[in-house]
Amino acid sequence: MSKEIKVVLLDIDGVVTNGKVLVNSEGQEIKQIDFKDLDGAFEIKRMGLKLGFLTKEQTAITEFFKERFRPDFFYNGISNKLQTIDEICKELGITRENVCYMGDGKYDIDGVANVGLGVCPNNAIPEVKEVATLVLSKDGGDGCVWQLVEHLKCLTERNDFTNSLLEHIEVVNKIKLDKDLQKVIVNVAEKITECYKNKGRVLLAGNGGSASDAQHLATEFVSRFYFNRPPLDAESLASNVATLTALGNDYAFDNIFSRQIEAKAKKGDIFIGISTSGKSKNVVEAFRAAREKEAVVVAMIGENVTKDVKDYADYIISVPSSITPRIQECHILIGHMICEIVERKMFG
């Protein structure tokens, strides 16, 4: 979504129309269109963007759209929409990253998945929703084109607030599409559940904002997440000021977490080290100490996977971003997901 959108391409049935067909007494098909969507299509052109329609249908209704909207591109009777998108890109001298495509059905999956901004209405099929960058709250034929226009205006009128918001949405959408990362998150939750069932504990550590995240997640385990239940043993190693200052003063700042790991961790426990850069020396030293204690090592980091992380971590939760606040926001999101899974698996 950070790419500049230059052309907006829309499916017709199920997007501009609601996907339902009325048939009159003469056997003629009638489809419903929301006036907000008509306005939305014209507004796209007024914004200086190219407008196109790509539809598998080839009927009098689709010809109406061609005459009514006078789009820059109009293709009907096609099923390979990604190929058509590539033809349009070649004609305009742009890449797929500059394309916004909105569709709702099985013939739209490739198009939605492989452009800069893949969009679908709320009532799209699950396969399209899964690959979409943006899932709208409006249904097809019920104002979804106008809602897309509002989003496009946010992209073209970006300020500090919308920049941060759109960066956050972009990272979350990358996580939504990354099946491998999702599998790691679920595996970590299952490993923590196994640890608790074996009377183990979870230790967490980080610096600065990541120290706060460690405290936050430890509290979710000890207190409650969604419902009342027995407490789960978890501790943030960044919380005890006396311990931290003593270790920093008597040993070195690099050892403030590893020394605690040596004292508290046992085989089968979980250590979660949080570092947006993946290079925090005291967190890396804690990884090393946890590995020596035969604890399970989980690294929560950004997109930079360092050699030390690869060497010591059993599980790497790598948020696909290099921007520190966006990484931290997603660390808490992922941490909450883990807490929810563990709580449900432990207590139903």
C-alpha positions in Angstrom: 0.0 0.0 0.0 3.0 2.3 0.2 3.3 2.2 -3.6 1.7 5.0 -5.7 -1.6 3.8 -7.2 -2.1 4.9 -10.8 -4.9 2.7 -12.1 -8.0 1.3 -10.4 -9.5 -1.9 -11.9 -12.9 -3.2 -10.8 -14.8 -6.4 -11.3 -18.5 -5.7 -12.0 -20.7 -8.5 -10.8 -20.4 -8.7 -7.0 -18.5 -5.5 -6.7 -20.3 -2.7 -8.6 -23.4 -4.8 -8.5 -24.6 -6.9 -5.6 -24.2 -10.2 -7.5 -27.9 -10.9 -7.5 -30.0 -11.2 -10.7 -33.6 -10.3 -11.1 -35.4 -11.6 -14.1 -38.5 -9.8 -15.5 -41.5 -11.4 -17.2 -39.7 -11.1 -20.6 -36.7 -13.0 -19.3 -34.5 -9.9 -19.1 -31.8 -9.8 -16.4 -31.9 -6.8 -14.0 -29.1 -6.0 -11.6 -29.0 -3.6 -8.7 -26.4 -0.7 -8.4 -25.9 1.6 -5.5 -25.7 5.3 -6.5 -22.7 5.7 -4.1 -20.8 3.2 -6.2 -21.7 5.1 -9.4 -20.4 8.2 -7.8 -17.3 6.3 -6.6 -16.4 5.2 -10.1 -16.6 8.8 -11.4 -14.7 10.0 -8.4 -11.8 7.7 -9.2 -11.5 9.4 -12.6 -11.8 12.9 -11.0 -8.9 12.0 -8.7 -6.7 11.6 -11.8 -6.5 7.8 -11.7 -7.2 5.5 -14.6 -10.4 3.5 -14.3 -11.0 0.0 -15.8 -13.5 -2.8 -15.6 -12.5 -6.5 -15.9 -15.4 -8.9 -16.0 -16.0 -12.5 -17.0 -19.5 -11.6 -18.1 -20.4 -10.6 -21.6 -23.9 -9.3 -21.5 -26.0 -6.2 -22.3 -25.5 -5.2 -18.7 -21.7 -5.1 -19.0 -22.1 -3.1 -22.2 -24.1 -0.6 -20.2 -21.1 -0.1 -17.9 -18.9 0.6 -20.8 -21.2 3.3 -22.2 -22.2 4.7 -18.8 -18.7 5.2 -17.3 -16.5 5.5 -20.4 -13.6 3.8 -18.5 -10.0 4.0 -19.7 -10.0 0.2 -19.9 -12.9 -2.2 -20.4 -12.5 -6.0 -20.8 -15.4 -8.4 -20.7 -15.7 -12.1 -21.3 -12.3 -12.7 -19.7 -11.3 -15.2 -17.0 -7.5 -14.7 -16.8 -7.6 -11.3 -15.1 -4.0 -11.2 -14.0 -2.9 -11.5 -17.7 -5.2 -8.6 -18.5 -3.7 -6.6 -15.7 -0.2 -7.2 -17.1 -1.4 -6.0 -20.5 -2.7 -2.8 -18.9 0.5 -2.3 -17.0 2.5 -2.7 -20.2 0.3 -0.1 -22.0 0.7 2.4 -19.2 4.4 1.7 -18.5 3.8 0.8 -14.9 4.1 -2.3 -12.7 1.6 -4.3 -10.8 2.6 -2.4 -7.6 0.9 0.7 -9.2 -2.4 -1.2 -9.6 -5.5 -1.4 -7.3 -7.8 -4.3 -8.2 -11.1 -5.1 -6.5 -12.8 -8.4 -7.0 -14.9 -10.9 -5.1 -15.0 -14.3 -6.8 -12.8 -17.2 -7.8 -11.7 -15.6 -11.0 -10.4 -12.6 -9.0 -8.0 -14.4 -6.7 -4.8 -14.0 -8.7 -5.6 -10.4 -9.5 -6.3 -9.4 -5.9 -3.2 -11.3 -4.7 -0.7 -9.9 -7.1 -1.2 -6.1 -7.3 0.0 -3.2 -5.1 -3.5 -2.8 -3.5 -5.7 -5.9 -3.7 -9.2 -5.1 -2.4 -12.4 -7.1 -1.9 -15.9 -6.3 -0.6 -16.9 -7.8 2.8 -19.0 -10.5 1.1 -16.2 -11.8 -1.1 -15.5 -15.5 -1.0 -13.0 -16.6 1.7 -10.2 -17.3 -0.8 -10.3 -13.7 -2.0 -10.4 -12.3 1.5 -7.4 -14.4 2.5 -5.2 -12.8 -0.2 -6.6 -9.2 -0.1 -4.5 -6.4 1.2 -7.7 -4.6 2.2 -11.1 -6.2 3.1 -13.8 -3.5 3.1 -16.7 -3.4 5.5 -19.2 -2.8 2.7 -20.7 -5.6 0.6 -20.6 -5.6 -3.2 -23.2 -3.4 -4.7 -23.7 -1.7 -1.3 -21.3 1.2 -1.4 -18.0 -0.7 -1.5 -16.6 1.3 -4.5 -17.2 4.6 -2.6 -15.5 3.1 0.5 -12.5 2.2 -1.7 -12.5 5.8 -2.9 -12.3 7.0 0.7 -9.3 4.7 1.3 -7.6 5.9 -1.9 -8.0 9.5 -0.8 -6.2 8.6 2.5 -3.3 7.2 0.3 -3.1 10.4 -1.8 -3.5 12.8 1.1 -1.1 11.3 3.5 0.1 13.1 6.6 2.0 12.0 9.7 -1.1 10.4 11.2 -2.2 8.5 8.0 1.4 7.5 7.3 1.7 5.7 10.6 -1.7 4.2 10.3 -1.1 2.9 6.8 2.3 1.6 7.7 0.7 -0.4 10.5 -2.0 -1.8 8.3 0.6 -2.7 5.7 2.7 -4.7 8.2 -0.4 -6.4 9.7 -1.5 -7.4 6.2 1.9 -8.9 5.5 1.5 -11.0 8.6 -2.0 -12.0 7.5 -0.5 -13.3 4.2 2.5 -15.0 5.7 1.5 -18.6 6.4 4.9 -19.6 7.6 5.0 -16.9 10.2 1.5 -17.8 11.4 2.6 -21.4 11.8 5.6 -20.3 13.9 3.2 -18.2 16.1 0.9 -21.2 16.6 3.8 -23.5 17.3 5.1 -21.1 20.0 1.7 -21.0 21.6 1.5 -24.8 21.6 5.0 -25.1 23.0 4.1 -22.7 25.9 1.0 -24.8 26.5 3.1 -27.9 26.7 5.5 -26.1 29.1 2.7 -25.1 31.4 1.2 -28.6 31.4 4.6 -29.8 32.6 4.7 -27.3 35.4 7.2 -25.1 33.7 7.3 -21.3 33.4 7.8 -18.5 30.9 10.5 -15.9 31.2 10.6 -12.8 29.1 13.1 -10.0 28.5 13.7 -6.9 26.4 15.0 -3.3 26.5 13.1 0.0 26.5 9.7 -0.5 24.9 10.4 -4.2 24.6 10.9 -4.4 28.3 7.4 -3.0 28.7 6.2 -5.6 26.2 7.9 -8.3 28.3 6.1 -7.0 31.5 2.8 -6.7 29.6 2.8 -10.3 28.3 4.0 -11.8 31.6 1.1 -10.1 33.3 -1.4 -11.5 30.7 -0.2 -15.0 31.7 -0.2 -14.4 35.5 -3.4 -12.5 35.7 -5.9 -13.3 32.9 -6.5 -12.6 29.3 -10.1 -13.3 28.2 -11.6 -15.0 31.2 -11.0 -15.9 34.9 -8.8 -19.0 35.3 -5.9 -20.2 37.4 -2.7 -18.1 37.1 0.1 -19.2 34.8 3.7 -18.8 35.9 5.5 -16.0 33.9 8.0 -13.4 34.8 9.6 -10.4 33.1 13.4 -10.3 33.7 13.3 -6.5 33.1 11.1 -5.7 36.1 13.2 -5.9 39.2 15.2 -2.6 39.5 17.4 -3.9 42.3 18.4 -7.0 40.4 19.0 -5.1 37.1 21.2 -2.4 38.7 23.1 -4.9 40.8 23.9 -7.1 37.8 24.7 -4.1 35.6 27.0 -2.7 38.3 28.7 -5.9 39.5 29.0 -7.6 36.1 28.0 -5.9 32.9 24.9 -4.6 31.2 25.2 -7.4 28.7 24.6 -9.9 31.5 21.5 -8.4 33.2 19.3 -11.1 31.7 21.6 -14.0 31.2 22.5 -14.1 34.9 18.8 -14.3 35.8 18.3 -17.0 33.2 21.1 -19.0 34.9 19.4 -18.6 38.3 15.8 -19.2 37.2 15.4 -21.3 34.0 15.3 -25.0 33.9 14.9 -27.6 31.1 11.7 -27.2 29.2 11.0 -23.7 30.4 10.3 -21.0 27.7 12.4 -17.9 27.3 11.0 -15.1 25.0 13.6 -12.5 24.1 12.2 -9.4 22.5 14.4 -7.2 20.4 13.3 -5.0 17.5 16.8 -5.0 16.0 17.6 -8.6 16.8 21.0 -7.4 18.0 20.5 -6.4 21.6 23.6 -7.9 23.3 21.9 -8.6 26.6 19.0 -10.4 24.9 21.5 -12.4 22.7 23.4 -13.4 25.9 20.1 -14.5 27.4 19.4 -16.6 24.4 22.8 -18.3 24.8 22.2 -18.9 28.6 18.7 -20.3 28.0 20.1 -22.7 25.3 22.6 -23.9 27.9 19.9 -24.5 30.4 17.9 -26.4 27.8 15.1 -24.0 27.8 13.1 -23.3 24.7 14.3 -20.1 23.1 11.8 -17.8 21.3 13.1 -14.6 19.5 10.6 -11.9 18.8 12.3 -9.5 16.4 11.9 -7.4 13.3 12.7 -8.4 9.8 16.5 -8.4 10.5 17.3 -12.0 11.4 20.9 -11.9 12.7 23.3 -14.9 12.9 23.1 -14.9 16.7 19.3 -15.3 16.5 19.6 -18.1 14.0 22.2 -19.8 16.1 20.3 -19.7 19.4 16.6 -19.4 18.8 14.3 -22.5 18.5 11.5 -20.3 17.2 11.9 -16.9 15.4 8.9 -14.6 15.2 10.1 -12.0 12.7 7.8 -9.1 12.1 8.1 -8.0 8.4 9.2 -4.4 9.1 12.3 -2.4 9.8 10.4 0.4 11.5 10.7 0.1 15.3 7.3 1.3 16.4 5.5 -0.8 13.8 7.5 -3.8 15.0 6.6 -3.2 18.6 2.9 -2.7 17.8 2.9 -6.1 16.1 4.9 -7.8 18.9 2.0 -7.0 21.2 -0.5 -8.1 18.6 1.3 -11.4 18.2 1.8 -11.7 22.0 -1.9 -11.3 22.5 -2.6 -14.0 19.9 -0.2 -16.4 21.8 -1.9 -15.6 25.1 -5.3 -16.2 23.7 -4.3 -19.6 22.2 -2.5 -20.7 25.4 -5.4 -19.7 27.6 -7.9 -21.5 25.4 -5.8 -24.6 25.2 -5.1 -24.7 28.9 -8.6 -24.0 30.2 -11.1 -24.4 27.3 
